[in-house]
Amino acid sequence: MTLSDSLFLRACRGEATPHPPLWMMRQAGRYLPEYREVRQRVSFLDLCKNPQLAAEVTLQPIRRFGFDAAILFSDLLIPLEAMGLAVEFTELGPRLPSPIRAPADLGRVRPFDPAAATPFVLETIDRARAALGDTPLIGFAGAPFTVATYAIEGKTAKTFAETKRFLYRYPETGRQLLATIADSTRAYLEAQIAAGAAAVQLFDSWVGVVSPEDWEEFVFPPTAALIAALRTRGVPVIYFGNGATTILDRIAALDADVYGIDWRLPLDEARARLASKSSRSFAVQGNLDPAVLLGPTDQIERRAAEVVARGGRRGHVFNLGHGITPETPIESVEALVRAVRSA
């Protein structure tokens, strides 16, 4: 089997597969004892910037579970740091000591050359790619709106009041900020593709907080332009809009190759809503509630089989509806892998 014949890439192209390929968001993380052992020796940011260790943790879930795709181990905020904004990782989560709060602050945000500013990411991809054989590697970045929320809020937010205040008070500056992030993200992901990523995923983790009007005015234009540019690179582009099931008809206009769906809507319903507004064929990814993996094996098997049935045998990549939680038992993941592959 060649890389292009992998189940993951076939499903991303909308082709039929004997069972859906399986990978999990945050599959390299704290639920794995081997990952926790590495983290005892190094801080999170240092781990992201150490290609040898970052490649190692990228490979850990592939070795243990044989997932159908690996995903680069890194963080959504690496590009923001490269763009000139200081980022700190604390026990309470990421912090930006000097967030963007006024038009004058936009001067602190600059485009960057990935080869010069984030060479550790590209080396991590190169190292992981060399060890993966026929298993595809997914590159990733945050979508423009989600990255902008961190730049403006300075942390993970709950109400996103500062973000909305900024966009409403300074709409032109807000659009400029989102466009700058989109341009930098394009260069960043193009570099990941050149380094060996076989697909790229845009995580729009906080897009669920926007209204349809704000989607149209602020979020859609830079996101659609970014996806259009990335699609010319010849690899699948996955868009995951967490909490955005209420605006799927609008999301369909992004023209992504694959749409990641959270657990809040059955997968077949999500596909139908997307198809009603999409101008081209697409695949879907998802969408088991991560909390199901905290339950008994029989429930994992039943829920996984339901997702497989709703996703169908064509153009479906099995995943969770969000990232795996740190307290997830290893045995639950093993049960999930068996269930998906036997469904």
C-alpha positions as CSV (number, residue, x, y, z in Angstrom):
1,M,0.0,0.0,0.0
2,T,1.3,3.5,-0.9
3,L,0.6,6.6,1.2
4,S,-2.0,7.8,-1.3
5,D,-3.8,4.5,-1.0
6,S,-4.2,4.8,2.8
7,L,-7.7,4.5,4.2
8,F,-7.4,8.0,5.7
9,L,-6.6,9.7,2.4
10,R,-9.1,7.6,0.5
11,A,-11.9,8.6,2.9
12,C,-10.8,12.3,2.7
13,R,-11.2,12.0,-1.1
14,G,-14.8,10.7,-0.6
15,E,-13.9,7.2,-1.6
16,A,-15.5,4.0,-0.2
17,T,-13.5,2.2,2.5
18,P,-14.1,-1.2,4.1
19,H,-14.3,0.6,7.5
20,P,-13.8,4.2,8.3
21,P,-10.2,5.2,9.1
22,L,-9.7,6.2,12.7
23,W,-7.7,8.8,14.4
24,M,-8.5,11.0,17.4
25,M,-8.0,14.7,18.2
26,R,-5.4,15.1,21.0
27,Q,-4.4,11.4,20.4
28,A,-0.9,12.3,21.5
29,G,-1.5,13.5,25.0
30,R,-1.9,13.1,28.7
31,Y,-4.1,10.0,28.7
32,L,-1.0,8.1,27.5
33,P,1.5,7.0,30.2
34,E,4.4,7.2,27.7
35,Y,3.5,10.8,27.0
36,R,3.3,11.6,30.7
37,E,6.7,10.1,31.2
38,V,8.1,12.5,28.5
39,R,6.4,15.5,30.1
40,Q,8.0,14.8,33.5
41,R,11.3,15.7,31.8
42,V,10.3,18.8,29.9
43,S,7.9,21.7,29.9
44,F,5.0,21.8,27.3
45,L,6.5,24.6,25.3
46,D,10.0,23.0,25.3
47,L,8.4,19.8,24.2
48,C,6.8,21.6,21.2
49,K,10.1,23.1,20.3
50,N,12.2,19.9,20.6
51,P,11.8,18.0,17.3
52,Q,13.2,14.8,18.6
53,L,10.7,14.7,21.5
54,A,7.8,16.2,19.6
55,A,8.2,13.5,16.9
56,E,8.4,10.8,19.5
57,V,5.1,11.8,21.1
58,T,3.5,12.2,17.6
59,L,4.4,8.5,17.0
60,Q,3.4,7.2,20.5
61,P,-0.3,6.6,19.7
62,I,0.5,5.1,16.3
63,R,2.7,2.5,18.0
64,R,0.2,1.7,20.7
65,F,-3.1,1.7,18.7
66,G,-2.1,1.6,15.0
67,F,-4.3,4.6,14.2
68,D,-4.8,5.3,10.5
69,A,-3.3,8.8,10.7
70,A,-0.9,10.6,12.9
71,I,-1.2,14.3,13.8
72,L,1.7,16.6,14.4
73,F,2.3,17.3,18.0
74,S,2.4,21.1,18.5
75,D,0.1,23.9,19.7
76,L,-2.3,26.3,18.1
77,L,-0.4,29.3,19.6
78,I,3.0,28.5,18.1
79,P,2.2,30.8,15.1
80,L,1.1,33.7,17.4
81,E,4.5,33.6,19.1
82,A,6.1,33.6,15.7
83,M,4.0,36.6,14.8
84,G,5.5,38.6,17.6
85,L,3.1,38.0,20.6
86,A,4.6,36.6,23.7
87,V,2.9,33.4,24.8
88,E,3.2,31.6,28.2
89,F,2.0,28.2,29.1
90,T,0.9,27.9,32.7
91,E,-1.0,25.3,34.8
92,L,-4.2,27.3,34.1
93,G,-3.6,27.3,30.3
94,P,-2.0,29.6,27.8
95,R,-1.5,33.2,28.6
96,L,-0.6,36.2,26.4
97,P,0.8,39.0,28.7
98,S,0.1,41.7,26.2
99,P,-3.0,41.0,24.2
100,I,-4.4,43.0,21.3
101,R,-6.9,45.4,22.6
102,A,-6.7,48.5,20.4
103,P,-5.9,49.4,16.8
104,A,-2.4,50.6,17.7
105,D,-1.7,47.1,19.0
106,L,-1.9,45.7,15.4
107,G,1.5,47.0,14.7
108,R,2.9,44.3,17.1
109,V,1.6,41.5,14.8
110,R,3.8,40.6,11.9
111,P,3.9,37.9,9.2
112,F,6.6,35.3,9.7
113,D,8.8,32.9,7.7
114,P,8.0,29.4,8.9
115,A,11.5,28.1,8.0
116,A,13.1,30.9,10.1
117,A,10.6,31.2,13.0
118,T,9.3,27.7,13.4
119,P,12.0,25.4,12.0
120,F,11.3,23.0,14.9
121,V,7.8,22.3,13.6
122,L,9.1,21.4,10.2
123,E,11.9,19.2,11.6
124,T,9.3,17.4,13.7
125,I,7.3,16.6,10.6
126,D,10.4,15.4,8.8
127,R,11.4,13.1,11.7
128,A,7.9,11.8,12.2
129,R,7.3,11.3,8.5
130,A,10.5,9.2,8.2
131,A,9.2,6.8,10.8
132,L,5.5,6.6,9.8
133,G,5.9,4.6,6.5
134,D,2.5,4.4,4.9
135,T,0.7,6.1,7.7
136,P,-0.3,9.7,6.8
137,L,0.7,12.7,8.9
138,I,-1.8,15.5,9.5
139,G,-0.4,19.0,9.9
140,F,-2.6,21.6,11.6
141,A,-3.1,25.1,12.7
142,G,-5.8,27.2,14.4
143,A,-8.3,28.8,12.1
144,P,-8.1,32.6,12.0
145,F,-11.0,33.4,14.3
146,T,-9.9,31.0,17.0
147,V,-6.3,32.2,16.9
148,A,-7.5,35.8,17.0
149,T,-9.5,35.1,20.2
150,Y,-6.3,34.2,22.0
151,A,-4.6,37.3,20.7
152,I,-7.4,39.5,21.9
153,E,-8.5,37.7,25.1
154,G,-5.0,36.8,26.2
155,K,-6.2,33.4,27.4
156,T,-8.9,30.8,26.9
157,A,-12.1,32.7,27.3
158,K,-15.7,31.9,28.4
159,T,-17.8,34.7,27.2
160,F,-15.4,36.1,24.5
161,A,-16.5,39.6,25.6
162,E,-13.1,41.2,24.7
163,T,-13.1,39.6,21.3
164,K,-16.5,40.8,20.4
165,R,-15.9,44.2,21.9
166,F,-12.8,44.5,19.7
167,L,-14.6,43.4,16.5
168,Y,-17.6,45.7,17.2
169,R,-15.6,48.8,18.2
170,Y,-12.9,48.4,15.6
171,P,-14.3,46.3,12.8
172,E,-11.8,47.3,10.2
173,T,-8.9,46.6,12.5
174,G,-10.5,43.3,13.4
175,R,-10.7,42.3,9.7
176,Q,-7.1,43.3,9.3
177,L,-6.0,41.2,12.3
178,L,-7.9,38.1,10.9
179,A,-6.5,38.6,7.5
180,T,-2.9,38.8,8.8
181,I,-3.5,35.7,10.8
182,A,-4.9,33.9,7.8
183,D,-2.0,34.9,5.6
184,S,0.5,33.7,8.2
185,T,-1.4,30.5,8.7
186,R,-1.4,29.9,4.9
187,A,2.4,30.1,4.8
188,Y,2.7,28.0,8.0
189,L,0.6,25.2,6.6
190,E,2.1,25.3,3.2
191,A,5.5,24.8,4.9
192,Q,4.1,21.8,6.8
193,I,2.8,20.3,3.5
194,A,6.2,20.8,1.9
195,A,7.8,19.1,4.9
196,G,5.6,16.0,4.5
197,A,2.1,16.6,5.9
198,A,-0.4,14.6,3.8
199,A,-3.4,16.6,5.0
200,V,-3.9,19.7,7.1
201,Q,-6.6,20.5,9.7
202,L,-7.9,23.9,10.7
203,F,-9.1,23.9,14.3
204,D,-11.8,26.5,14.8
205,S,-12.3,25.6,18.4
206,W,-14.3,28.7,19.4
207,V,-16.2,29.5,16.2
208,G,-19.4,28.3,18.0
209,V,-19.6,31.6,19.9
210,V,-20.2,33.7,16.8
211,S,-23.6,34.8,15.4
212,P,-24.5,34.2,11.8
213,E,-24.0,37.9,11.1
214,D,-20.5,37.9,12.7
215,W,-19.7,34.8,10.7
216,E,-20.5,36.5,7.4
217,E,-18.7,39.8,8.3
218,F,-15.6,38.6,10.1
219,V,-15.0,34.9,10.1
220,F,-16.0,33.6,6.7
221,P,-13.9,35.8,4.3
222,P,-10.4,35.1,5.8
223,T,-11.2,31.4,6.5
224,A,-12.6,30.8,3.0
225,A,-9.6,32.5,1.4
226,L,-7.2,30.4,3.5
227,I,-8.9,27.1,2.6
228,A,-9.0,28.0,-1.1
229,A,-5.2,28.7,-1.0
230,L,-4.4,25.5,0.8
231,R,-6.5,23.4,-1.5
232,T,-4.2,24.4,-4.4
233,R,-1.4,22.5,-2.6
234,G,-3.0,19.1,-3.5
235,V,-3.7,17.7,0.0
236,P,-7.0,17.4,1.8
237,V,-8.0,20.4,3.9
238,I,-10.1,19.5,7.0
239,Y,-12.1,22.2,8.8
240,F,-13.3,21.5,12.3
241,G,-15.8,24.0,13.6
242,N,-16.4,23.1,17.2
243,G,-19.9,24.1,18.5
244,A,-20.9,25.3,15.0
245,T,-23.7,22.9,14.1
246,T,-26.2,25.8,14.0
247,I,-24.4,27.4,11.1
248,L,-23.5,24.4,9.0
249,D,-25.3,25.8,6.1
250,R,-22.9,28.8,6.2
251,I,-19.9,26.6,6.9
252,A,-20.6,24.6,3.7
253,A,-19.6,27.6,1.7
254,L,-16.0,27.2,2.9
255,D,-15.5,24.4,0.3
256,A,-13.3,22.3,2.6
257,D,-12.5,18.8,1.5
258,V,-13.5,17.3,4.9
259,Y,-15.7,18.8,7.6
260,G,-15.0,17.7,11.2
261,I,-18.3,17.5,13.1
262,D,-18.6,17.7,16.9
263,W,-20.9,15.4,18.9
264,R,-23.9,17.7,19.1
265,L,-25.5,16.6,15.9
266,P,-25.8,13.1,14.4
267,L,-23.3,12.7,11.6
268,D,-25.8,11.9,8.8
269,E,-27.9,15.0,9.7
270,A,-24.7,17.1,9.6
271,R,-23.8,15.7,6.2
272,A,-27.2,16.4,4.9
273,R,-27.2,20.0,6.1
274,L,-23.7,20.6,4.5
275,A,-24.7,18.9,1.3
276,S,-27.8,21.1,0.9
277,K,-25.6,24.2,0.6
278,S,-22.2,22.8,-0.7
279,S,-21.2,23.4,-4.2
280,R,-18.9,20.3,-4.3
281,S,-18.4,16.9,-2.8
282,F,-16.9,16.5,0.6
283,A,-16.1,14.0,3.3
284,V,-17.1,14.2,7.0
285,Q,-15.0,13.4,10.1
286,G,-16.3,12.6,13.6
287,N,-18.1,12.4,15.8
288,L,-18.2,10.3,19.0
289,D,-18.7,12.3,22.2
290,P,-15.3,12.0,24.0
291,A,-17.1,11.3,27.2
292,V,-18.4,8.0,25.9
293,L,-14.8,6.7,26.4
294,L,-15.3,7.2,30.1
295,G,-18.2,4.7,30.1
296,P,-18.4,0.9,29.9
297,T,-17.1,-1.1,27.0
298,D,-20.5,-2.2,25.8
299,Q,-21.6,1.5,25.5
300,I,-18.4,2.4,23.6
301,E,-19.1,-0.4,21.2
302,R,-22.8,0.6,20.7
303,R,-22.1,4.3,20.3
304,A,-19.2,3.7,17.9
305,A,-21.2,1.4,15.7
306,E,-23.9,4.1,15.5
307,V,-21.4,6.7,14.4
308,V,-20.1,4.3,11.8
309,A,-23.6,3.5,10.5
310,R,-24.5,7.2,10.3
311,G,-21.2,8.1,8.6
312,G,-21.5,5.4,6.0
313,R,-18.8,3.6,4.1
314,R,-17.9,6.4,1.8
315,G,-16.1,9.6,2.8
316,H,-16.1,9.1,6.5
317,V,-13.1,9.5,8.8
318,F,-14.0,8.3,12.3
319,N,-12.9,10.6,15.1
320,L,-14.2,12.0,18.3
321,G,-16.4,15.1,18.4
322,H,-13.6,16.9,20.2
323,G,-10.2,16.0,21.8
324,I,-9.8,12.9,24.0
325,T,-9.8,13.8,27.7
326,P,-6.7,13.1,29.9
327,E,-8.7,10.8,32.2
328,T,-9.7,8.4,29.4
329,P,-8.6,4.8,30.2
330,I,-6.3,3.1,27.7
331,E,-8.7,0.1,27.7
332,S,-11.5,2.4,26.4
333,V,-9.4,3.5,23.4
334,E,-8.5,-0.1,22.7
335,A,-12.2,-1.0,22.8
336,L,-13.0,1.9,20.4
337,V,-10.3,0.8,17.9
338,R,-11.7,-2.8,17.9
339,A,-15.3,-1.5,17.5
340,V,-14.6,0.8,14.6
341,R,-12.6,-1.8,12.7
342,S,-15.1,-4.5,13.2
343,A,-18.2,-2.4,12.5
